[in-house]
């Protein structure tokens, strides 16, 4: 409950700070840069070296990639159907295509399925959401932004993206059996703990509920995909096609139903991909997801 209260508090705090003139207009951008260069890498160095892969964890590992894969098919089709701009399509790919599997996902999963289920949620988040935003996310951001970039320039941006560099280093630690301990671990935990409050405050500072007419449809379709269609597609695939069952599958589908990813919205904002829509996808999607997650929990219990 503490994390959920912190989530709402930081969104409101960000909206309040935006009205204080002492904060410059580029304050959210500065906060976002801190998250990209410090907070996310710290979390990677903590958790990725601790991951132990097994066959039963293929469902959670594939979850975030499947949600993004379906989005890469569906959202551009919707964009062509409704005449959305490239910036809007890119924004929705980074927000609706990527889920908030950690800050919202972890406390929800722990509350519903207990602390032991966090090991499953971790596999959805680290090899899934974290790697996806560090690789595919930056490629999407570069591809849909106004900047004309060659393929090698995009490739260079992926390689130089701080979370991706840290991910590669953390994988090396995993393979070598090295984990952060003692003082280094404590320092990384303190730095990683800044992710949620700073990210949510940044989103709150950019949050606006004054929707323009052309933003209503993308917002509705984006949230409908992330909160309803994506978990529905994974339910059909995991339960009915692949005949999966048990807590591993339930946690994976619940994580697929989480609100849009904060880091994805930050990338969209940094690359100028409809920043207002990116903030609204998170600011509206997070509280709305608590209602839809409640429904998905009972559907999954009914399916067994």
C-alpha positions as CSV (number, residue, x, y, z in Angstrom):
1,X,0.0,0.0,0.0
2,X,2.9,2.3,0.7
3,X,4.1,2.2,-3.0
4,X,0.6,2.8,-4.2
5,X,0.2,5.8,-1.9
6,X,3.6,7.1,-3.0
7,X,2.5,6.8,-6.7
8,X,-0.5,9.0,-6.2
9,X,1.3,11.4,-3.9
10,X,4.2,12.0,-6.4
11,X,1.9,12.5,-9.3
12,X,0.0,15.2,-7.3
13,X,3.3,16.6,-6.1
14,X,4.6,17.0,-9.6
15,X,1.4,18.8,-10.7
16,X,1.8,21.2,-7.8
17,X,5.5,21.9,-8.4
18,X,4.7,22.8,-12.0
19,X,2.8,25.8,-10.7
20,X,5.8,27.1,-8.7
21,X,7.8,29.6,-10.7
22,X,11.1,28.7,-9.0
23,X,11.1,25.5,-11.1
24,X,12.3,26.1,-14.7
25,X,10.3,24.7,-17.6
26,X,12.9,22.1,-18.4
27,X,12.8,20.6,-14.8
28,X,11.1,17.4,-16.1
29,X,13.8,16.9,-18.7
30,X,16.5,17.2,-16.0
31,X,14.8,14.7,-13.8
32,X,14.4,12.4,-16.8
33,X,18.1,12.5,-17.5
34,X,18.9,11.6,-13.9
35,X,16.6,8.5,-14.2
36,X,18.2,7.4,-17.4
37,X,21.8,7.9,-16.3
38,X,21.6,6.9,-12.6
39,X,18.4,5.3,-11.3
40,X,17.7,2.7,-14.1
41,X,21.4,1.5,-14.3
42,X,21.5,1.1,-10.5
43,X,18.5,-1.2,-10.6
44,X,20.0,-3.3,-13.4
45,X,23.2,-3.8,-11.4
46,X,21.2,-5.0,-8.4
47,X,18.7,-7.4,-10.0
48,X,20.1,-8.8,-13.3
49,X,23.0,-10.5,-11.6
50,X,20.5,-12.3,-9.3
51,X,18.4,-13.8,-12.1
52,X,18.4,-17.6,-12.5
53,X,16.7,-18.8,-15.7
54,X,14.5,-21.9,-15.8
55,X,12.1,-23.4,-18.3
56,X,9.0,-22.4,-16.3
57,X,10.0,-18.8,-16.5
58,X,9.7,-18.6,-20.3
59,X,6.2,-17.3,-20.0
60,X,7.2,-14.2,-17.9
61,X,10.3,-13.6,-19.9
62,X,8.3,-13.5,-23.1
63,X,5.4,-11.4,-21.7
64,X,6.8,-7.9,-22.3
65,X,8.2,-8.7,-25.7
66,X,4.9,-10.1,-26.8
67,X,3.0,-7.1,-25.6
68,X,5.4,-4.8,-27.5
69,X,5.3,-7.2,-30.6
70,X,1.5,-7.0,-30.8
71,X,1.6,-3.2,-30.4
72,X,4.0,-2.9,-33.3
73,X,1.4,-4.6,-35.5
74,X,-1.8,-3.0,-34.1
75,X,-0.9,0.6,-33.3
76,X,0.6,1.5,-36.7
77,X,-2.5,0.0,-38.3
78,X,-4.7,2.2,-36.1
79,X,-2.5,5.1,-36.9
80,X,-3.1,4.7,-40.6
81,X,-6.8,4.1,-40.1
82,X,-7.3,7.3,-38.1
83,X,-4.6,9.4,-39.7
84,X,-2.4,9.9,-36.6
85,X,0.9,11.6,-36.9
86,X,4.2,9.7,-36.7
87,X,4.9,11.3,-33.3
88,X,1.6,10.0,-31.9
89,X,2.2,6.5,-33.2
90,X,5.7,6.5,-31.8
91,X,4.3,7.8,-28.4
92,X,1.8,5.0,-28.2
93,X,4.3,2.3,-29.1
94,X,6.5,3.5,-26.2
95,X,3.7,3.8,-23.7
96,X,1.0,1.3,-24.7
97,X,3.6,-1.1,-26.0
98,X,5.6,-1.1,-22.7
99,X,4.1,-1.8,-19.3
100,X,4.8,-0.5,-15.8
101,X,5.9,-4.0,-14.6
102,X,8.0,-2.8,-11.6
103,X,6.7,0.2,-9.7
104,X,3.0,-0.6,-10.2
105,X,3.5,-4.3,-11.0
106,X,5.6,-5.4,-8.0
107,X,3.3,-4.1,-5.2
108,X,0.2,-5.3,-7.0
109,X,1.6,-8.8,-7.6
110,X,2.9,-9.0,-4.0
111,X,-0.5,-7.9,-2.6
112,X,-2.4,-10.4,-4.8
113,X,-0.2,-13.5,-5.0
114,X,2.3,-13.0,-2.1
115,X,6.0,-12.2,-1.8
116,X,7.1,-15.4,-3.5
117,X,5.4,-14.3,-6.7
118,X,7.8,-11.4,-7.0
119,X,10.4,-13.8,-8.6
120,X,8.0,-14.3,-11.5
121,X,7.3,-10.5,-11.7
122,X,11.1,-9.9,-11.7
123,X,11.5,-12.0,-14.8
124,X,8.7,-10.1,-16.6
125,X,10.5,-6.8,-15.7
126,X,14.2,-7.3,-16.0
127,X,14.8,-9.5,-19.1
128,X,11.5,-8.2,-20.5
129,X,10.5,-4.6,-19.9
130,X,13.9,-3.3,-18.9
131,X,15.7,-4.8,-21.9
132,X,12.8,-3.9,-24.3
133,X,12.9,-0.2,-23.3
134,X,16.7,-0.2,-23.5
135,X,16.9,-1.6,-27.0
136,X,13.6,-1.6,-28.9
137,X,12.4,1.4,-27.0
138,X,15.3,3.6,-28.1
139,X,15.0,2.3,-31.7
140,X,11.3,3.2,-31.8
141,X,12.1,6.7,-30.3
142,X,14.8,7.4,-32.9
143,X,12.7,6.0,-35.8
144,X,9.5,8.0,-35.0
145,X,11.2,11.3,-34.0
146,X,11.7,14.3,-36.3
147,X,15.4,13.8,-36.5
148,X,16.8,12.1,-39.7
149,X,18.9,9.3,-38.4
150,X,20.8,6.7,-40.4
151,X,20.7,3.0,-39.3
152,X,24.2,3.2,-37.9
153,X,23.3,6.4,-35.9
154,X,20.3,4.5,-34.3
155,X,22.5,1.5,-33.6
156,X,25.0,3.8,-31.9
157,X,22.3,5.4,-29.8
158,X,21.2,1.9,-28.6
159,X,24.8,1.0,-27.7
160,X,25.4,4.3,-25.9
161,X,22.0,4.3,-24.1
162,X,23.1,4.1,-20.4
163,X,20.6,1.4,-19.3
164,X,21.7,-0.8,-22.2
165,X,25.4,-0.4,-21.3
166,X,24.6,-1.3,-17.7
167,X,22.5,-4.3,-18.8
168,X,25.4,-5.7,-20.8
169,X,27.7,-5.2,-17.8
170,X,25.1,-6.8,-15.4
171,X,24.8,-9.8,-17.7
172,X,28.5,-10.2,-17.5
173,X,28.2,-10.1,-13.7
174,X,25.5,-12.7,-13.9
175,X,27.6,-15.1,-16.0
176,X,30.6,-14.6,-13.7
177,X,28.5,-15.3,-10.6
178,X,29.1,-11.8,-9.2
179,X,26.5,-9.9,-7.2
180,X,26.7,-6.5,-5.6
181,X,27.1,-6.9,-1.8
182,X,27.8,-4.8,1.2
183,X,28.4,-1.1,0.8
184,X,28.1,-1.2,-3.1
185,X,24.7,-2.9,-2.8
186,X,23.5,-0.4,-0.3
187,X,24.6,2.5,-2.5
188,X,22.9,1.0,-5.6
189,X,19.7,0.4,-3.6
190,X,19.6,4.0,-2.5
191,X,20.1,5.2,-6.1
192,X,17.6,2.7,-7.5
193,X,15.0,3.8,-5.0
194,X,15.0,7.2,-6.6
195,X,13.4,5.8,-9.8
196,X,9.7,5.8,-8.7
197,X,9.4,9.1,-6.9
198,X,11.4,11.1,-9.4
199,X,9.8,9.5,-12.5
200,X,6.3,10.0,-11.1
201,X,7.0,13.6,-10.0
202,X,8.4,14.3,-13.5
203,X,5.2,12.9,-15.1
204,X,3.1,14.9,-12.7
205,X,4.9,18.1,-13.7
206,X,3.9,17.5,-17.3
207,X,0.4,16.2,-16.7
208,X,-2.4,18.0,-18.4
209,X,-6.1,16.9,-18.6
210,X,-7.0,19.6,-21.2
211,X,-7.1,17.2,-24.2
212,X,-7.2,18.5,-27.7
213,X,-9.8,16.8,-29.9
214,X,-7.1,15.0,-31.9
215,X,-5.6,13.5,-28.7
216,X,-8.8,11.8,-27.4
217,X,-8.9,8.9,-29.8
218,X,-5.2,8.0,-29.4
219,X,-5.5,8.1,-25.6
220,X,-8.6,5.9,-25.6
221,X,-7.1,3.4,-28.1
222,X,-3.8,3.4,-26.4
223,X,-5.2,2.7,-23.0
224,X,-7.7,0.1,-24.4
225,X,-4.8,-1.8,-26.0
226,X,-2.6,-1.7,-22.9
227,X,-5.2,-2.4,-20.2
228,X,-7.6,-4.7,-22.1
229,X,-6.5,-6.0,-25.5
230,X,-2.9,-6.9,-24.7
231,X,-3.7,-9.1,-21.6
232,X,-6.6,-10.6,-23.6
233,X,-4.2,-11.6,-26.4
234,X,-1.7,-13.1,-23.9
235,X,-4.5,-14.9,-22.1
236,X,-5.6,-16.6,-25.3
237,X,-2.0,-17.4,-26.2
238,X,-0.8,-18.6,-22.9
239,X,-3.9,-20.5,-21.6
240,X,-5.7,-21.7,-24.6
241,X,-3.0,-22.1,-27.3
242,X,0.1,-23.1,-25.2
243,X,-2.0,-24.7,-22.4
244,X,-0.2,-22.9,-19.7
245,X,-1.5,-22.8,-16.1
246,X,-0.7,-22.0,-12.5
247,X,0.7,-18.9,-10.8
248,X,3.5,-18.3,-13.4
249,X,0.9,-17.8,-16.1
250,X,-1.4,-15.7,-13.9
251,X,1.4,-13.4,-12.8
252,X,2.6,-13.0,-16.4
253,X,-0.9,-12.0,-17.7
254,X,-1.4,-9.6,-14.7
255,X,1.9,-8.0,-15.5
256,X,0.8,-7.7,-19.2
257,X,-2.3,-5.8,-17.9
258,X,-0.3,-3.2,-16.0
259,X,-0.4,0.6,-16.8
260,X,1.8,2.2,-19.4
261,X,5.5,2.3,-18.6
262,X,6.8,5.5,-17.0
263,X,10.3,5.1,-18.6
264,X,8.6,4.6,-22.0
265,X,6.7,7.9,-21.5
266,X,10.0,9.6,-20.5
267,X,11.6,8.4,-23.8
268,X,8.7,9.7,-25.8
269,X,8.9,13.1,-24.1
270,X,12.7,13.3,-24.5
271,X,12.4,12.6,-28.3
272,X,9.4,14.9,-28.8
273,X,6.9,12.2,-29.5
274,X,3.6,13.9,-28.5
275,X,4.8,14.7,-24.9
276,X,1.3,15.7,-23.6
277,X,-0.1,12.3,-24.7
278,X,2.8,10.5,-23.2
279,X,2.1,12.1,-19.8
280,X,-1.6,11.5,-20.0
281,X,-1.1,7.8,-20.9
282,X,0.7,7.4,-17.6
283,X,-1.2,9.9,-15.5
284,X,-4.6,8.5,-16.5
285,X,-3.5,5.0,-17.2
286,X,-2.0,4.3,-13.8
287,X,-5.2,5.0,-11.7
288,X,-7.4,3.5,-14.3
289,X,-5.3,0.3,-14.3
290,X,-6.3,-0.5,-10.7
291,X,-9.9,-1.0,-11.8
292,X,-9.0,-3.1,-14.9
293,X,-6.4,-5.2,-12.9
294,X,-9.2,-6.0,-10.3
295,X,-11.2,-7.4,-13.2
296,X,-8.3,-9.3,-14.7
297,X,-7.6,-10.9,-11.3
298,X,-11.1,-12.4,-11.1
299,X,-11.1,-13.5,-14.7
300,X,-7.9,-15.4,-14.2
301,X,-9.1,-17.0,-11.0
302,X,-12.3,-18.1,-12.8
303,X,-10.2,-19.6,-15.7
304,X,-8.2,-21.4,-13.0
